[in-house]
């Protein structure tokens, strides 16, 4: 990809969708996901304005990154812009293999102390914003960012603990395939993904899928579960001017590097 240099997250937002644009309407209110993941989401896709949290689980590297890649792939292929914030280990190579279009992917490995400002600016211009959740995020900041996503029609995907999400997805179990007796190569992993939420997602669900790979292996119904309380109506954050610098990476994605 021929690289482009973009100065400031506000400039990045201008490339994608003007910050003053209203919440998109019409036939694109729900962004697509892989068919085997549709049963986990109340709208069978990523509804614009919603918050879809990814639970980190224990340990933190227990399949959540593969789930994020699977969640973004179809929306990216369909033309949506995606951003991943605060995940330094997120690789452009793995994203490309999952089907994510690198020329519509922005990476912010280290957003720094102005994390809320960076997320608010990206929400203004990017269709799906994935972000690792810092340990110091207050409930008021989290709720304001979710409110901004509702206003702008972006999908906010926090990775980590996030109270009040519309849906929370989490990998709860996983088994690797490919290893034989003392030899072989890890090829794919069968994981069990749980979903819980509020409203239409109040009834917990579980499915088994291959990550990476295609195909739903089993739906596990769960009849019980109570959704947590939802967030109230809050005013959106007003983003400040950002000093971030966006540069094209070697593989084609845009990488936003915060100030030293």
C-alpha positions as CSV (number, residue, x, y, z in Angstrom):
1,X,0.0,0.0,0.0
2,X,1.2,3.5,-0.8
3,X,1.4,5.1,2.6
4,X,-0.2,8.4,3.7
5,X,0.9,10.5,6.7
6,X,-2.0,11.9,8.7
7,X,-1.3,14.4,11.5
8,X,-3.7,14.2,14.4
9,X,-6.5,11.9,15.3
10,X,-9.0,14.6,14.1
11,X,-7.4,14.4,10.7
12,X,-7.8,10.7,10.7
13,X,-11.5,11.1,11.6
14,X,-11.8,13.5,8.6
15,X,-10.5,10.8,6.3
16,X,-13.3,8.4,7.2
17,X,-16.4,10.3,8.3
18,X,-16.8,14.0,9.2
19,X,-17.1,14.4,13.0
20,X,-20.2,16.5,12.5
21,X,-22.0,13.8,10.5
22,X,-25.1,12.4,12.2
23,X,-25.5,8.8,13.2
24,X,-25.7,6.7,10.0
25,X,-29.2,5.5,9.1
26,X,-30.8,3.3,6.6
27,X,-29.6,-0.2,5.6
28,X,-26.2,-0.1,7.4
29,X,-27.3,0.1,11.0
30,X,-25.8,-3.4,11.7
31,X,-22.3,-4.2,10.6
32,X,-21.8,-7.9,9.6
33,X,-19.9,-10.5,11.6
34,X,-18.8,-14.1,10.7
35,X,-21.9,-16.3,10.4
36,X,-20.9,-18.5,13.4
37,X,-20.8,-15.5,15.6
38,X,-24.2,-14.1,14.7
39,X,-26.0,-16.1,17.4
40,X,-24.1,-14.4,20.1
41,X,-25.3,-10.9,19.2
42,X,-29.0,-9.7,19.6
43,X,-29.0,-8.0,16.1
44,X,-26.9,-10.8,14.5
45,X,-24.1,-8.3,13.9
46,X,-22.5,-5.2,15.3
47,X,-25.2,-2.6,15.8
48,X,-24.0,0.9,15.3
49,X,-24.1,2.8,18.6
50,X,-23.6,-0.3,20.8
51,X,-20.9,-1.3,23.2
52,X,-19.7,-4.9,22.7
53,X,-17.2,-5.7,25.5
54,X,-14.6,-8.5,25.2
55,X,-13.8,-10.0,28.6
56,X,-10.1,-10.7,29.0
57,X,-10.6,-13.7,31.1
58,X,-7.8,-15.5,33.1
59,X,-5.2,-15.6,31.8
60,X,-5.5,-12.4,29.8
61,X,-4.1,-14.1,26.6
62,X,-6.8,-16.8,26.6
63,X,-8.1,-16.3,23.1
64,X,-9.5,-12.8,23.4
65,X,-7.2,-11.5,20.6
66,X,-8.4,-14.2,18.2
67,X,-12.0,-13.3,19.1
68,X,-11.4,-9.6,18.3
69,X,-9.9,-10.5,14.9
70,X,-12.9,-12.7,14.1
71,X,-15.3,-10.0,15.3
72,X,-13.8,-7.3,13.0
73,X,-13.1,-9.3,9.8
74,X,-16.5,-9.2,8.1
75,X,-17.2,-5.5,8.9
76,X,-13.8,-4.6,7.5
77,X,-14.3,-6.7,4.4
78,X,-17.6,-4.9,3.9
79,X,-15.9,-1.5,3.9
80,X,-15.9,-0.4,7.5
81,X,-12.9,1.4,9.1
82,X,-11.6,-0.2,12.3
83,X,-9.2,1.0,15.0
84,X,-7.4,-1.0,17.8
85,X,-6.1,1.0,20.7
86,X,-3.8,0.0,23.6
87,X,-2.9,-3.5,22.3
88,X,0.8,-3.3,21.4
89,X,0.9,-7.0,20.5
90,X,-1.9,-6.7,18.0
91,X,-0.2,-7.7,14.7
92,X,-1.0,-6.4,11.2
93,X,0.0,-9.8,9.8
94,X,-2.5,-11.7,11.9
95,X,-5.1,-9.1,11.0
96,X,-4.5,-9.6,7.3
97,X,-4.7,-13.3,7.6
98,X,-8.1,-13.0,9.4
99,X,-9.5,-11.0,6.5
100,X,-9.2,-7.4,7.9
101,X,-8.4,-4.8,5.3
102,X,-5.2,-3.1,6.4
103,X,-5.8,0.0,4.4
104,X,-8.9,0.6,6.7
105,X,-7.2,-0.3,10.0
106,X,-5.7,2.2,12.4
107,X,-3.5,0.9,15.2
108,X,-2.7,3.0,18.4
109,X,-0.4,0.8,20.4
110,X,0.2,3.2,23.2
111,X,-2.4,6.0,23.6
112,X,-0.7,7.4,26.7
113,X,-2.5,9.3,29.5
114,X,-4.9,11.0,27.1
115,X,-6.6,7.7,26.4
116,X,-10.2,9.1,26.7
117,X,-9.4,11.9,24.2
118,X,-7.9,9.4,21.7
119,X,-10.9,7.1,22.0
120,X,-13.4,10.0,21.7
121,X,-11.7,11.3,18.6
122,X,-11.6,7.8,16.9
123,X,-15.3,7.3,17.8
124,X,-16.0,10.4,15.8
125,X,-14.6,9.0,12.6
126,X,-14.1,5.2,12.8
127,X,-16.9,2.6,12.5
128,X,-15.5,0.1,15.0
129,X,-13.1,1.1,17.9
130,X,-11.5,-1.7,19.9
131,X,-9.6,-0.6,23.0
132,X,-7.8,-2.3,25.8
133,X,-9.4,-0.9,29.1
134,X,-6.9,0.8,31.4
135,X,-7.1,-0.1,35.0
136,X,-7.7,3.5,36.0
137,X,-10.8,4.2,33.9
138,X,-13.6,5.6,36.0
139,X,-17.2,4.6,35.5
140,X,-18.1,8.2,34.4
141,X,-15.5,8.2,31.7
142,X,-16.5,4.8,30.4
143,X,-20.2,5.8,30.3
144,X,-19.4,9.1,28.5
145,X,-17.5,7.1,25.8
146,X,-20.3,4.7,25.4
147,X,-22.8,7.6,25.1
148,X,-20.5,9.2,22.4
149,X,-20.5,5.9,20.5
150,X,-24.3,5.9,20.6
151,X,-24.4,9.5,19.3
152,X,-21.9,9.0,16.5
153,X,-23.1,5.5,15.4
154,X,-19.7,3.9,16.1
155,X,-19.3,0.4,17.7
156,X,-17.2,0.6,20.8
157,X,-15.4,-2.7,21.7
158,X,-13.7,-2.4,25.0
159,X,-11.2,-5.2,25.8
160,X,-11.2,-5.9,29.6
161,X,-13.6,-5.2,32.4
162,X,-16.4,-2.8,31.3
163,X,-19.6,-2.5,33.3
164,X,-22.8,-1.6,31.4
165,X,-21.9,-3.0,28.0
166,X,-24.8,-4.1,25.7
167,X,-23.1,-7.5,25.3
168,X,-20.0,-9.0,26.9
169,X,-18.3,-11.8,25.0
170,X,-15.6,-14.0,26.6
171,X,-13.6,-17.0,25.7
172,X,-14.2,-19.4,28.6
173,X,-12.5,-22.6,27.3
174,X,-10.2,-23.6,24.5
175,X,-8.6,-26.7,23.0
176,X,-5.8,-26.5,20.4
177,X,-5.8,-28.8,17.3
178,X,-2.7,-30.0,15.4
179,X,-0.4,-31.5,18.0
180,X,0.1,-35.3,17.8
181,X,2.0,-37.6,20.2
182,X,5.2,-35.5,20.7
183,X,5.0,-33.7,17.4
184,X,2.9,-31.5,15.1
185,X,2.0,-27.8,14.7
186,X,-0.7,-25.8,16.3
187,X,-3.2,-25.1,13.6
188,X,-6.4,-23.8,15.2
189,X,-8.2,-23.7,18.5
190,X,-11.7,-24.8,19.4
191,X,-13.0,-22.2,21.8
192,X,-16.2,-21.8,23.8
193,X,-17.4,-18.2,23.7
194,X,-20.0,-17.0,26.2
195,X,-22.3,-13.9,25.7
196,X,-24.2,-12.1,28.3
197,X,-25.8,-8.6,28.3
198,X,-28.9,-6.6,28.8
199,X,-32.2,-6.1,26.9
200,X,-32.3,-8.5,24.0
201,X,-29.0,-10.1,25.1
202,X,-30.1,-10.7,28.7
203,X,-30.3,-14.5,28.2
204,X,-26.7,-15.9,28.4
205,X,-25.5,-18.0,25.4
206,X,-22.5,-20.1,24.6
207,X,-21.1,-21.4,21.3
208,X,-18.1,-23.3,20.2
209,X,-16.1,-22.0,17.2
210,X,-12.7,-22.6,15.6
211,X,-10.3,-19.6,15.9
212,X,-8.8,-19.3,13.4
213,X,-11.0,-21.3,11.1
214,X,-14.5,-21.6,9.9
215,X,-17.5,-23.3,11.1
216,X,-19.8,-23.4,14.1
217,X,-19.4,-26.6,16.0
218,X,-22.1,-26.5,18.7
219,X,-24.5,-24.1,20.3
220,X,-24.8,-24.5,24.1
221,X,-28.1,-23.1,25.4
222,X,-28.2,-21.5,28.8
223,X,-31.6,-20.8,30.3
224,X,-30.6,-18.6,33.3
225,X,-28.9,-15.3,33.8
226,X,-29.7,-11.7,34.7
227,X,-28.3,-8.8,32.9
228,X,-26.5,-6.1,34.8
229,X,-27.9,-2.5,35.1
230,X,-27.6,-0.3,32.1
231,X,-25.9,3.0,31.9
232,X,-28.0,6.1,32.2
233,X,-28.2,9.0,29.8
234,X,-24.9,11.0,30.0
235,X,-23.5,13.9,28.0
236,X,-20.8,13.0,25.4
237,X,-17.1,13.9,25.8
238,X,-15.9,16.9,23.8
239,X,-12.5,15.7,22.3
240,X,-9.5,18.0,22.8
241,X,-7.0,18.6,20.1
242,X,-4.7,15.5,19.8
243,X,-1.0,15.6,19.1
244,X,-0.9,12.0,17.9
245,X,0.9,11.3,14.6
246,X,-0.5,8.6,12.2
247,X,2.1,6.9,10.0
248,X,1.6,4.0,7.6
249,X,3.1,0.8,8.8
250,X,5.1,-1.7,6.7
251,X,2.1,-3.9,6.2
252,X,-0.3,-1.0,5.3
253,X,-2.2,-0.3,8.4
254,X,-2.2,3.2,9.9
255,X,-0.3,3.3,13.2
256,X,-1.0,6.2,15.5
257,X,1.9,7.0,17.8
258,X,1.3,9.3,20.8
259,X,3.6,12.0,21.8
260,X,6.8,11.1,23.7
